[in-house]
Each structure stands twice: as C-alpha cells, then as structure tokens.
C-alpha cells in the first residue's frame, strides 16, 4: 500500500508505520507539508491536541523521531516548500533518509492541487520508476513559471 498524507496526517502515517504494525504493509509514504520535527505555528492553537502534539520538542514529536527517521524498506518522499507558512521552520518538513523534494513558492494548502506535487506523488508511488528522473526538470520549470507569473503581475 502507498500512503499520501498532508500536514499532521503525515505524522499519523509515520506513527502507524512505526508503532501500529504498518511497516510490513506500506511500500511508500509521501508527506506533503508535514511538520516532522514540529512547527512553531502550533502554539497558536494550544487547546487542540494535534496542535500541542505538533509543537517542536513535544513528547509526541520526540517519540516519533526517536531512533532512525525512516523505517526501511519503505520509500519515503517528503514534499515541502520554504514558503509553506504553517510548517515553521520549513526544514522541519525534512526527514533524514527520505527523498526530500522542495517545490518552490507553495503555501501549505497549495500542496493539495499543485501539478508539480502531483507529478512527484506519481513518481513516488510508481513502483517501476527508477531514480525519479523528472524531479530536477519539475523544480526548474516550476521556478521559471513562478518568476514569469510574478513579472506579469496580477
């Protein structure tokens, strides 16, 4: 099975793999804007359990990140953006041992409909794909498109 998760859903998926017996069932995990190491914006919602668990250095984040970040042979892909706005700092969306893919100029909700993100997901769950040949082209094309759009204005 392949899992694709957005935001805190990526933390839930990792917990399933690591502690609830999911490892033998999962082939690939793709996370989109997931605060793997916590996010400071969670402090804005102190009454919500998920937000408290998503704080950097929370007991949940510490437990989830104890030991190796990734459980092999699962293929991990973490899609992130430096302009996410919810995962702060953006480096919190990275996992050691994963394929970490930056898609420039995306907001947190932009992961859900961006065509470049879709292509990265397709490559990640394509069990016949080699070494993700289109990633560098996608990233460069995305940057060029965003620059053109900025120059044109609203």
DSSP file (Angstrom, degrees, kcal/mol; ACC not computed):
  #  RESIDUE AA STRUCTURE BP1 BP2  ACC     N-H-->O    O-->H-N    N-H-->O    O-->H-N    TCO  KAPPA ALPHA  PHI   PSI    X-CA   Y-CA   Z-CA
    1    1 A X              0   0    0      0, 0.0    26,-3.7     0, 0.0    27,-1.0   0.000 360.0 360.0 360.0 149.8    0.0    0.0    0.0
    2    2 A X  E     -a   28   0A   0     25,-0.2     2,-0.4    24,-0.2    27,-0.2  -0.944 360.0-155.6-113.5 136.4    1.0    3.6   -0.6
    3    3 A X  E     -a   29   0A   0     25,-2.9    27,-2.8    -2,-0.4     2,-0.4  -0.935   8.6-173.3-113.8 135.4    0.2    6.4    1.8
    4    4 A X  E     +a   30   0A   0     -2,-0.4     2,-0.4    25,-0.2    27,-0.2  -0.996  15.5 176.9-125.5 124.1   -0.1   10.0    0.9
    5    5 A X  E     -a   31   0A   0     25,-2.8    27,-2.6    -2,-0.4     2,-0.4  -0.978  19.2-148.9-136.7 141.6   -0.6   12.4    3.8
    6    6 A X  E >   -a   32   0A   0     -2,-0.4     3,-2.0    25,-0.2    27,-0.2  -0.881  61.0 -34.6-109.2 139.8   -0.9   16.2    4.2
    7    7 A X  T >> S+     0   0    0     25,-2.8     3,-1.9    -2,-0.4     4,-0.5  -0.224 132.7   1.2  57.7-131.0    0.2   18.2    7.2
    8    8 A X  H >> S+     0   0    0      1,-0.3     4,-1.9     2,-0.2     3,-0.5   0.695 120.9  77.2 -65.0 -17.1   -0.3   16.4   10.5
    9    9 A X  H <> S+     0   0    0     -3,-2.0     4,-2.3     1,-0.2    -1,-0.3   0.814  88.2  58.9 -59.2 -29.8   -1.6   13.4    8.6
   10   10 A X  H <> S+     0   0    0     -3,-1.9     4,-2.1     2,-0.2    -1,-0.2   0.844 103.1  51.0 -67.5 -33.8    2.0   12.6    7.8
   11   11 A X  H <X S+     0   0    0     -3,-0.5     4,-2.2    -4,-0.5    -2,-0.2   0.905 110.1  49.7 -67.9 -41.0    2.7   12.4   11.5
   12   12 A X  H  X S+     0   0    0     -4,-1.9     4,-2.5     2,-0.2    -2,-0.2   0.916 110.4  50.4 -62.3 -43.9   -0.2   10.0   11.9
   13   13 A X  H  X S+     0   0    0     -4,-2.3     4,-2.3     1,-0.2    -2,-0.2   0.908 110.6  48.8 -62.6 -42.5    1.1    7.9    8.9
   14   14 A X  H  X S+     0   0    0     -4,-2.1     4,-2.8     2,-0.2     5,-0.2   0.892 110.4  51.3 -64.5 -38.4    4.6    7.7   10.4
   15   15 A X  H  X>S+     0   0    0     -4,-2.2     4,-3.1     2,-0.2     5,-0.9   0.913 109.3  51.0 -63.7 -42.5    3.1    6.7   13.8
   16   16 A X  H  X5S+     0   0    0     -4,-2.5     6,-2.2     3,-0.2     4,-1.1   0.926 113.9  44.3 -58.8 -46.3    1.1    3.9   12.0
   17   17 A X  H  <5S+     0   0    0     -4,-2.3     6,-1.2     5,-0.3     4,-0.2   0.925 121.8  37.4 -64.7 -45.1    4.3    2.6   10.3
   18   18 A X  H  <5S+     0   0    0     -4,-2.8    -2,-0.2    -5,-0.2    -3,-0.2   0.858 134.1  12.7 -80.8 -37.0    6.5    2.8   13.4
   19   19 A X  H  <5S+     0   0    0     -4,-3.1    -3,-0.2    -5,-0.2    -2,-0.1   0.611 119.2  54.7-120.7 -15.6    4.2    1.8   16.2
   20   20 A X  S  <<S-     0   0    0     -4,-1.1    -3,-0.1    -5,-0.9    -4,-0.1   0.169 110.2 -97.2-113.4  19.4    1.0    0.2   14.9
   21   21 A X  S    S+     0   0    0     -4,-0.2     3,-0.3     1,-0.0     4,-0.2   0.657  84.0 126.6  82.3  15.8    2.3   -2.5   12.7
   22   22 A X    >>  +     0   0    0     -6,-2.2     3,-1.6     1,-0.2     4,-1.4   0.717  46.5  86.8 -78.7 -20.4    2.1   -0.7    9.4
   23   23 A X  G >4 S+     0   0    0     -6,-1.2     3,-0.5    -7,-0.3    -1,-0.2   0.869  89.3  46.8 -52.3 -46.9    5.7   -1.2    8.3
   24   24 A X  G 34 S+     0   0    0     -3,-0.3    -1,-0.3     1,-0.2    -2,-0.1   0.690 115.9  47.8 -70.5 -13.8    5.1   -4.6    6.6
   25   25 A X  G <4 S+     0   0    0     -3,-1.6     2,-0.5    -4,-0.2    -1,-0.2   0.650  96.9  79.8 -97.8 -17.7    2.0   -3.2    4.8
   26   26 A X    <<  +     0   0    0     -4,-1.4   -24,-0.2    -3,-0.5     3,-0.1  -0.799  41.3 173.8-103.6 129.7    3.4    0.1    3.4
   27   27 A X  S    S+     0   0    0    -26,-3.7    48,-2.8    -2,-0.5     2,-0.4   0.848  73.1  12.5 -92.5 -46.3    5.5    0.4    0.3
   28   28 A X  E     -ab   2  75A   0    -27,-1.0   -25,-2.9    46,-0.2     2,-0.4  -0.983  55.5-163.3-136.4 143.8    5.7    4.2    0.0
   29   29 A X  E     -ab   3  76A   0     46,-2.7    48,-2.6    -2,-0.4     2,-0.5  -0.992   8.5-173.2-125.3 123.6    4.9    7.2    2.2
   30   30 A X  E     -ab   4  77A   0    -27,-2.8   -25,-2.8    -2,-0.4     2,-0.4  -0.973   6.5-166.8-114.9 121.7    4.6   10.6    0.6
   31   31 A X  E     -ab   5  78A   0     46,-2.7    48,-3.3    -2,-0.5     2,-0.6  -0.898   5.9-158.1-111.1 141.4    4.1   13.5    3.0
   32   32 A X  E    S-ab   6  79A   0    -27,-2.6   -25,-2.8    -2,-0.4    48,-0.2  -0.951  75.4 -22.3-120.2 110.7    3.1   17.0    1.9
   33   33 A X  S    S+     0   0    0     46,-2.8     2,-0.5    -2,-0.6    -1,-0.2   0.917  87.2 166.2  57.7  45.6    3.9   19.9    4.2
   34   34 A X        -     0   0    0     45,-0.4     2,-2.0    59,-0.2    -1,-0.2  -0.817  39.7-135.9 -96.9 129.2    4.3   17.6    7.3
   35   35 A X    >   +     0   0    0     -2,-0.5     3,-2.2     1,-0.2    58,-0.2  -0.483  33.4 169.7 -81.5  72.0    5.9   19.1   10.4
   36   36 A X  T 3  S+     0   0    0     -2,-2.0    -1,-0.2    56,-0.5    57,-0.2   0.778  81.5  32.7 -56.5 -29.7    8.1   16.0   11.1
   37   37 A X  T 3  S-     0   0    0     55,-1.3    -1,-0.3     1,-0.4    20,-0.3   0.096 126.8 -93.2-114.5  20.5   10.1   17.9   13.7
   38   38 A X    <   -     0   0    0     -3,-2.2    -1,-0.4    54,-0.2     2,-0.3  -0.063  33.2-114.4  92.6 165.6    7.3   20.1   14.9
   39   39 A X    >   -     0   0    0     15,-2.7     3,-1.1    12,-0.2     4,-0.2  -0.998   4.9-142.0-142.3 138.8    6.1   23.6   13.9
   40   40 A X  G >  S+     0   0    0     48,-2.6     3,-1.5    -2,-0.3     4,-0.2   0.723  97.7  71.4 -71.9 -21.3    6.0   26.8   15.9
   41   41 A X  G >  S+     0   0    0     45,-0.5     3,-1.8     1,-0.3    -1,-0.2   0.719  80.3  76.1 -68.7 -17.4    2.7   27.8   14.4
   42   42 A X  G X  S+     0   0    0     -3,-1.1     3,-1.8     1,-0.3    -1,-0.3   0.769  79.2  72.7 -61.2 -24.6    1.0   25.0   16.5
   43   43 A X  G X  S+     0   0    0     -3,-1.5     3,-0.5     1,-0.3    -1,-0.3   0.686  83.0  69.8 -64.3 -17.1    1.4   27.3   19.5
   44   44 A X  G <  S+     0   0    0     -3,-1.8    -1,-0.3     1,-0.3    -2,-0.2   0.657 102.5  43.8 -73.7 -14.9   -1.4   29.5   18.1
   45   45 A X  G X   +     0   0    0     -3,-1.8     3,-1.5    -4,-0.2    -1,-0.3  -0.505  66.1 160.0-128.1  62.9   -3.9   26.6   18.9
   46   46 A X  T <  S+     0   0    0     -3,-0.5    -1,-0.1     1,-0.3    -2,-0.1   0.659  70.6  59.2 -65.9 -16.6   -3.0   25.5   22.4
   47   47 A X  T 3  S+     0   0    0      4,-0.0     2,-0.5     5,-0.0    -1,-0.3   0.638  86.4  88.7 -87.1 -13.1   -6.4   23.8   23.1
   48   48 A X    <>  -     0   0    0     -3,-1.5     4,-2.4    -6,-0.2     5,-0.2  -0.738  69.5-146.5 -90.4 127.5   -6.1   21.4   20.1
   49   49 A X  H  > S+     0   0    0     -2,-0.5     4,-2.6     1,-0.2     5,-0.2   0.916  99.5  51.9 -57.4 -47.0   -4.5   18.1   20.9
   50   50 A X  H  > S+     0   0    0      1,-0.2     4,-1.4     2,-0.2    -1,-0.2   0.899 110.0  49.9 -59.5 -40.6   -3.0   17.8   17.4
   51   51 A X  H  4 S+     0   0    0      2,-0.2     4,-0.4    -6,-0.2     3,-0.3   0.931 110.6  48.6 -64.8 -44.8   -1.5   21.3   17.7
   52   52 A X  H >< S+     0   0    0     -4,-2.4     3,-1.1    -7,-0.2    -2,-0.2   0.905 112.1  49.6 -61.4 -40.0    0.1   20.5   21.1
   53   53 A X  H 3< S+     0   0    0     -4,-2.6     8,-0.4     1,-0.2    -1,-0.2   0.761 106.6  57.9 -68.7 -23.9    1.5   17.3   19.7
   54   54 A X  T 3< S+     0   0    0     -4,-1.4   -15,-2.7    -3,-0.3    -1,-0.2   0.434  79.4 112.0 -88.6   0.1    2.9   19.2   16.7
   55   55 A X  S X  S-     0   0    0     -3,-1.1     3,-1.9    -4,-0.4     6,-0.3  -0.476  82.9 -96.4 -70.4 143.2    5.0   21.6   18.8
   56   56 A X  T 3  S+     0   0    0      1,-0.3   -18,-0.2    -2,-0.1    -1,-0.1  -0.362 110.6  14.2 -57.2 138.7    8.7   21.2   18.4
   57   57 A X  T 3  S+     0   0    0    -20,-0.3    -1,-0.3     1,-0.2   -19,-0.1   0.608  89.0 149.2  68.3  15.3   10.1   19.0   21.3
   58   58 A X    <>  -     0   0    0     -3,-1.9     4,-2.7    -5,-0.2     5,-0.2  -0.372  63.0-110.0 -68.2 160.1    6.6   17.8   22.3
   59   59 A X  H  > S+     0   0    0      1,-0.2     4,-2.6     2,-0.2     5,-0.2   0.895 119.9  52.5 -58.5 -39.5    6.6   14.3   23.8
   60   60 A X  H  > S+     0   0    0      2,-0.2     4,-2.7     1,-0.2    -1,-0.2   0.936 110.6  45.5 -62.9 -47.1    4.8   13.0   20.6
   61   61 A X  H  > S+     0   0    0     -8,-0.4     4,-2.0    -6,-0.3    -2,-0.2   0.907 113.7  50.5 -64.1 -41.7    7.4   14.5   18.3
   62   62 A X  H  X S+     0   0    0     -4,-2.7     4,-0.5     2,-0.2    -2,-0.2   0.932 112.7  46.2 -61.2 -45.7   10.3   13.2   20.4
   63   63 A X  H >< S+     0   0    0     -4,-2.6     3,-0.9     1,-0.2    -2,-0.2   0.919 112.7  49.8 -63.3 -44.2    8.8    9.7   20.5
   64   64 A X  H 3< S+     0   0    0     -4,-2.7    -1,-0.2     1,-0.2    -2,-0.2   0.850 115.3  43.2 -64.3 -34.8    8.1    9.7   16.7
   65   65 A X  H 3< S+     0   0    0     -4,-2.0    -1,-0.2    -5,-0.2     2,-0.2   0.385  83.7 119.3 -95.7   4.2   11.7   10.8   16.0
   66   66 A X  S << S-     0   0    0     -3,-0.9     2,-0.1    -4,-0.5    -3,-0.0  -0.508  79.1  -1.2 -68.1 135.4   13.4    8.5   18.4
   67   67 A X  S    S-     0   0    0     -2,-0.2     0, 0.0     2,-0.0     0, 0.0  -0.380 125.5  -3.8  78.4-162.6   15.7    6.2   16.6
   68   68 A X        -     0   0    0      1,-0.1    29,-0.0    -2,-0.1    -2,-0.0  -0.307  63.4-133.1 -64.8 146.5   16.1    6.3   12.8
   69   69 A X  S    S+     0   0    0     27,-0.1     2,-0.4     1,-0.1    -1,-0.1   0.836  88.1  41.5 -66.3 -33.4   13.8    8.8   11.0
   70   70 A X  S    S-     0   0    0     26,-0.1     2,-0.6    -5,-0.1    -1,-0.1  -0.910  70.9-140.7-124.2 145.3   12.8    6.2    8.4
   71   71 A X    >   -     0   0    0     -2,-0.4     3,-1.2   -48,-0.0     2,-0.2  -0.910  42.4-109.6-102.9 116.3   11.9    2.5    8.5
   72   72 A X  T 3  S+     0   0    0     -2,-0.6     3,-0.1     1,-0.3   -49,-0.0  -0.568  92.0  32.4 -84.7 152.4   13.3    0.6    5.6
   73   73 A X  T 3  S+     0   0    0     -2,-0.2    -1,-0.3   -46,-0.1     2,-0.1  -0.875  94.7 103.5 -94.4  23.7   12.4   -0.7    3.0
   74   74 A X  S <  S-     0   0    0     -3,-1.2     2,-0.7     1,-0.1   -46,-0.2  -0.432  71.9-128.0 -66.7 138.5    9.6    1.8    2.9
   75   75 A X  E     -b   28   0A   0    -48,-2.8   -46,-2.7    -2,-0.1     2,-0.4  -0.809  26.9-161.5 -90.4 114.6   10.2    4.6    0.3
   76   76 A X  E     +b   29   0A   0     -2,-0.7    23,-2.6    21,-0.3     2,-0.4  -0.828  13.1 179.1-101.3 133.2    9.8    7.9    1.9
   77   77 A X  E     -bc  30  99A   0    -48,-2.6   -46,-2.7    -2,-0.4     2,-0.6  -0.992   7.2-167.1-130.5 125.1    9.2   11.2    0.0
   78   78 A X  E     -bc  31 100A   0     21,-2.4    23,-3.0    -2,-0.4     2,-0.5  -0.953   4.3-162.8-114.8 114.9    8.7   14.5    1.8
   79   79 A X  E     +bc  32 101A   0    -48,-3.3   -46,-2.8    -2,-0.6   -45,-0.4  -0.844  23.3 159.1 -98.5 129.3    7.4   17.3   -0.3
   80   80 A X  E     - c   0 102A   0     21,-2.6    23,-2.7    -2,-0.5     2,-0.4  -0.916  28.4-149.5-144.5 167.7    7.9   20.8    1.3
   81   81 A X    >   -     0   0    0     -2,-0.3     3,-1.4    21,-0.2     4,-0.2  -0.998  20.3-138.2-141.1 141.0    8.2   24.4    0.5
   82   82 A X  T 3  S+     0   0    0     -2,-0.4     3,-0.2     1,-0.3     8,-0.2   0.667 109.7  52.2 -70.4 -14.8   10.1   27.2    2.1
   83   83 A X  T 3  S+     0   0    0     23,-0.2    -1,-0.3     1,-0.2    25,-0.2   0.077  71.6 121.0-106.8  22.4    7.0   29.4    1.8
   84   84 A X    <   -     0   0    0     -3,-1.4    24,-1.9    23,-0.2    25,-0.2   0.908  52.1-161.0 -52.3 -50.5    4.7   26.9    3.4
   85   85 A X  S    S+     0   0    0      2,-0.4    -1,-0.1    -3,-0.2     3,-0.1   0.135  78.6  56.8  87.7 -21.3    3.7   29.3    6.2
   86   86 A X  S    S+     0   0    0      1,-0.2     2,-1.1   -46,-0.0   -45,-0.5   0.757  94.0  63.8-106.6 -42.3    2.3   26.6    8.5
   87   87 A X  S    S-     0   0    0     -6,-0.1     2,-0.5   -48,-0.1    -2,-0.4  -0.749  85.0-152.9 -86.4 101.1    5.4   24.4    8.9
   88   88 A X  S    S+     0   0    0     -2,-1.1   -48,-2.6     1,-0.1   -47,-0.3  -0.981  79.1  28.2-126.8 118.7    7.8   26.8   10.6
   89   89 A X  S >  S-     0   0    0     -2,-0.5     3,-1.9   -50,-0.2     4,-0.2   0.558  85.1-145.4 -76.2 157.4   10.7   26.4   10.2
   90   90 A X  G >  S+     0   0    0      1,-0.3     3,-2.0    -8,-0.2    -2,-0.1   0.777  95.0  71.5 -63.2 -25.9   10.3   24.8    6.7
   91   91 A X  G >  S+     0   0    0      1,-0.3     3,-1.5     2,-0.2    -1,-0.3   0.679  80.5  76.4 -64.2 -15.3   13.3   22.5    7.5
   92   92 A X  G <  S+     0   0    0     -3,-1.9   -55,-1.3     1,-0.3   -56,-0.5   0.679  83.9  65.1 -67.0 -17.2   11.0   20.7    9.9
   93   93 A X  G <  S+     0   0    0     -3,-2.0    -1,-0.3   -58,-0.2     2,-0.3   0.458  85.7  95.5 -85.0  -0.9    9.4   19.0    6.9
   94   94 A X    <   -     0   0    0     -3,-1.5     2,-0.4    -4,-0.1   -15,-0.1  -0.636  56.0-161.8 -93.1 149.1   12.6   17.2    6.0
   95   95 A X    >   -     0   0    0     -2,-0.3     3,-1.7   -17,-0.1     2,-0.2  -0.997  23.5-119.4-128.3 133.5   13.4   13.6    7.1
   96   96 A X  T 3  S+     0   0    0     -2,-0.4   -26,-0.1     1,-0.2     3,-0.1  -0.507 102.7  21.8 -66.7 134.0   16.8   12.0    7.1
   97   97 A X  T 3  S+     0   0    0      1,-0.4   -21,-0.3    -2,-0.2    -1,-0.2   0.349 104.9 106.8  88.8  -5.7   16.9    9.0    4.7
   98   98 A X  S <  S-     0   0    0     -3,-1.7     2,-1.0   -23,-0.1    -1,-0.4  -0.578  82.9-105.8 -98.1 164.3   13.9   10.3    2.7
   99   99 A X  E     -c   77   0A   0    -23,-2.6   -21,-2.4    -2,-0.2     2,-0.6  -0.838  41.7-159.6 -85.1 105.3   13.7   11.8   -0.7
  100  100 A X  E     -c   78   0A   0     -2,-1.0     2,-0.5   -23,-0.2   -21,-0.2  -0.814   8.5-170.2 -95.3 119.4   13.1   15.4    0.3
  101  101 A X  E     -c   79   0A   0    -23,-3.0   -21,-2.6    -2,-0.6     2,-0.5  -0.938   9.4-154.2-118.3 117.7   11.6   17.4   -2.5
  102  102 A X  E     -c   80   0A   0     -2,-0.5     2,-0.6   -23,-0.2   -21,-0.2  -0.788   5.5-169.0 -89.9 128.5   11.3   21.2   -2.4
  103  103 A X    >   -     0   0    0    -23,-2.7     3,-0.8    -2,-0.5   -21,-0.1  -0.966  27.7-130.6-111.7 111.4    8.5   22.7   -4.5
  104  104 A X  T 3  S+     0   0    0     -2,-0.6   -23,-0.1     1,-0.2    42,-0.0  -0.218  75.2  12.4 -67.3 150.4    9.1   26.5   -4.5
  105  105 A X  T 3  S+     0   0    0      1,-0.2     2,-0.3    41,-0.0    -1,-0.2   0.677  85.4 138.7  66.1  25.1    6.5   29.1   -3.8
  106  106 A X    <   -     0   0    0     -3,-0.8   -23,-0.2   -26,-0.1    -1,-0.2  -0.778  42.0-144.8 -98.2 145.1    3.8   26.9   -2.4
  107  107 A X    >>  -     0   0    0     -2,-0.3     4,-0.7   -22,-0.1     3,-0.6  -0.506  40.0 -92.1 -92.3 174.0    1.6   27.7    0.6
  108  108 A X  G >4 S+     0   0    0    -24,-1.9     3,-0.6     1,-0.3     4,-0.1   0.866 128.3  41.2 -57.7 -40.1    0.5   25.0    3.0
  109  109 A X  G >4 S+     0   0    0      1,-0.2     3,-1.5   -25,-0.2    -1,-0.3   0.667  97.8  78.2 -83.6 -15.9   -2.7   24.3    1.1
  110  110 A X  G X> S+     0   0    0     -3,-0.6     3,-1.3     1,-0.3     4,-1.3   0.741  78.0  72.6 -63.7 -23.3   -1.1   24.6   -2.3
  111  111 A X  G << S+     0   0    0     -4,-0.7    -1,-0.3    -3,-0.6    -2,-0.1   0.785  88.3  64.7 -60.1 -25.5    0.3   21.1   -1.9
  112  112 A X  G <4 S+     0   0    0     -3,-1.5    -1,-0.2     1,-0.2    -2,-0.2   0.655 117.8  17.1 -78.9 -15.6   -3.2   19.8   -2.5
  113  113 A X  T <4 S+     0   0    0     -3,-1.3     2,-0.3    -4,-0.3    -1,-0.2   0.373  85.8 122.5-137.9   7.3   -3.6   21.0   -6.1
  114  114 A X     X  -     0   0    0     -4,-1.3     4,-2.0     1,-0.1     5,-0.1  -0.568  53.8-144.1 -75.7 131.5   -0.2   21.8   -7.5
  115  115 A X  H  > S+     0   0    0     -2,-0.3     4,-1.9     1,-0.2    -1,-0.1   0.803  99.5  55.2 -67.7 -28.6    0.6   19.9  -10.7
  116  116 A X  H  > S+     0   0    0      2,-0.2     4,-2.2     1,-0.2    -1,-0.2   0.889 107.3  49.7 -70.7 -38.5    4.3   19.5   -9.8
  117  117 A X  H  > S+     0   0    0      2,-0.2     4,-2.6     1,-0.2    -2,-0.2   0.923 108.7  53.8 -62.5 -43.6    3.3   18.0   -6.4
  118  118 A X  H  X S+     0   0    0     -4,-2.0     4,-2.6     1,-0.2    -2,-0.2   0.908 107.9  49.7 -57.1 -43.4    1.1   15.6   -8.3
  119  119 A X  H  X S+     0   0    0     -4,-1.9     4,-2.4     2,-0.2    -1,-0.2   0.903 109.8  50.6 -65.0 -40.8    3.9   14.5  -10.6
  120  120 A X  H  X S+     0   0    0     -4,-2.2     4,-2.3     2,-0.2    -1,-0.2   0.913 111.1  49.6 -62.4 -41.4    6.2   13.9   -7.6
  121  121 A X  H  X S+     0   0    0     -4,-2.6     4,-2.0     2,-0.2    -2,-0.2   0.936 109.5  51.1 -62.4 -46.7    3.5   11.8   -6.0
  122  122 A X  H  X S+     0   0    0     -4,-2.6     4,-0.7     1,-0.2    -2,-0.2   0.915 112.1  46.7 -58.2 -43.4    3.0    9.8   -9.1
  123  123 A X  H >< S+     0   0    0     -4,-2.4     3,-0.6     1,-0.2    -1,-0.2   0.895 110.3  53.7 -64.6 -39.2    6.8    9.1   -9.4
  124  124 A X  H 3< S+     0   0    0     -4,-2.3    -1,-0.2     1,-0.2    -2,-0.2   0.842 115.1  38.6 -67.0 -33.4    6.9    8.2   -5.7
  125  125 A X  H 3< S+     0   0    0     -4,-2.0     2,-1.0    -5,-0.1    -1,-0.2   0.422  87.9 104.3 -99.5   1.9    4.2    5.6   -6.0
  126  126 A X    X<  -     0   0    0     -4,-0.7     3,-1.5    -3,-0.6    -4,-0.0  -0.738  55.9-164.3 -82.6 104.2    5.2    4.3   -9.4
  127  127 A X  T 3  S+     0   0    0     -2,-1.0    -1,-0.2     1,-0.3    -4,-0.1   0.544  85.5  53.2 -72.0  -5.9    6.8    1.0   -8.3
  128  128 A X  T 3  S+     0   0    0     -5,-0.0    -1,-0.3    -3,-0.0    -2,-0.1   0.522  83.7 113.0-101.9  -8.0    8.5    0.7  -11.7
  129  129 A X    <   -     0   0    0     -3,-1.5    -6,-0.0    -6,-0.2     0, 0.0  -0.287  55.3-147.4 -67.9 148.9   10.2    4.1  -11.7
  130  130 A X        -     0   0    0      1,-0.1     2,-0.2     0, 0.0    -1,-0.1   0.699  67.1 -26.3 -81.5-115.4   14.0    4.4  -11.5
  131  131 A X  S    S-     0   0    0      1,-0.0    -1,-0.1     2,-0.0    -2,-0.0  -0.243  95.1 -89.5-102.6  43.7   15.6    7.3   -9.7
  132  132 A X    >   -     0   0    0     -2,-0.2     3,-1.2    -9,-0.2     4,-0.3   0.957  52.8-171.8  53.3  64.7   12.8    9.9  -10.1
  133  133 A X  T 3  S+     0   0    0      1,-0.2     4,-0.4     2,-0.1     3,-0.2   0.715  72.9  53.3 -65.1 -23.5   14.1   11.3  -13.4
  134  134 A X  T 3> S+     0   0    0      1,-0.2     4,-2.8     2,-0.1    -1,-0.2   0.561  80.2  92.0 -91.9  -6.6   11.7   14.2  -13.7
  135  135 A X  H <> S+     0   0    0     -3,-1.2     4,-2.6     1,-0.2     5,-0.2   0.924  87.4  45.2 -57.5 -51.5   12.3   15.9  -10.3
  136  136 A X  H  > S+     0   0    0     -4,-0.3     4,-2.2     1,-0.2    -1,-0.2   0.898 115.0  49.2 -61.9 -39.6   15.0   18.3  -11.4
  137  137 A X  H  > S+     0   0    0     -4,-0.4     4,-2.8     2,-0.2    -1,-0.2   0.920 111.3  50.0 -64.1 -43.3   13.1   19.3  -14.5
  138  138 A X  H  X S+     0   0    0     -4,-2.8     4,-2.7     2,-0.2    -2,-0.2   0.927 111.1  48.0 -61.2 -46.1    9.9   19.9  -12.5
  139  139 A X  H  X S+     0   0    0     -4,-2.6     4,-2.2    -5,-0.2    -1,-0.2   0.926 114.6  45.3 -63.0 -45.3   11.7   22.1   -9.9
  140  140 A X  H  X S+     0   0    0     -4,-2.2     4,-2.3    -5,-0.2    -1,-0.2   0.918 114.5  48.8 -64.8 -43.2   13.4   24.2  -12.6
  141  141 A X  H  X S+     0   0    0     -4,-2.8     4,-2.5     1,-0.2    -2,-0.2   0.894 110.3  51.9 -63.9 -39.9   10.2   24.5  -14.6
  142  142 A X  H  X S+     0   0    0     -4,-2.7     4,-2.4    -5,-0.2    -1,-0.2   0.920 109.5  48.9 -63.2 -44.1    8.2   25.5  -11.5
  143  143 A X  H  X S+     0   0    0     -4,-2.2     4,-2.3     2,-0.2    -2,-0.2   0.927 112.0  48.8 -62.3 -44.4   10.7   28.2  -10.6
  144  144 A X  H  X S+     0   0    0     -4,-2.3     4,-2.4     1,-0.2    -2,-0.2   0.927 111.9  49.1 -61.5 -44.9   10.6   29.6  -14.2
  145  145 A X  H  X S+     0   0    0     -4,-2.5     4,-2.3     1,-0.2    -1,-0.2   0.904 111.3  49.1 -62.6 -42.4    6.8   29.6  -14.3
  146  146 A X  H  X S+     0   0    0     -4,-2.4     4,-2.2     2,-0.2    -1,-0.2   0.894 110.8  50.3 -65.9 -39.6    6.6   31.4  -10.9
  147  147 A X  H  X S+     0   0    0     -4,-2.3     4,-2.1     2,-0.2    -2,-0.2   0.918 111.0  49.2 -64.4 -42.5    9.1   34.1  -12.0
  148  148 A X  H  X S+     0   0    0     -4,-2.4     4,-2.0     1,-0.2    -2,-0.2   0.927 110.9  49.8 -61.3 -44.9    7.2   34.7  -15.2
  149  149 A X  H  X S+     0   0    0     -4,-2.3     4,-1.5     1,-0.2    -1,-0.2   0.884 109.6  51.8 -62.4 -39.1    3.9   35.0  -13.3
  150  150 A X  H  < S+     0   0    0     -4,-2.2    -1,-0.2     1,-0.2    -2,-0.2   0.908 108.7  50.6 -63.4 -42.1    5.5   37.5  -10.9
  151  151 A X  H  < S+     0   0    0     -4,-2.1    -1,-0.2     1,-0.2    -2,-0.2   0.873 108.6  52.1 -64.9 -37.0    6.8   39.6  -13.7
  152  152 A X  H  < S-     0   0    0     -4,-2.0    -1,-0.2    -5,-0.2    -2,-0.2   0.829  98.9-156.2 -68.6 -32.2    3.3   39.8  -15.4
  153  153 A X     <        0   0    0     -4,-1.5    -1,-0.1     1,-0.2    -2,-0.1  -0.252 360.0 360.0  81.9-174.8    1.7   40.9  -12.2
  154  154 A X              0   0    0     -4,-0.1    -1,-0.2    -2,-0.0    -4,-0.1   0.469 360.0 360.0 -71.0 360.0   -2.0   40.4  -11.2
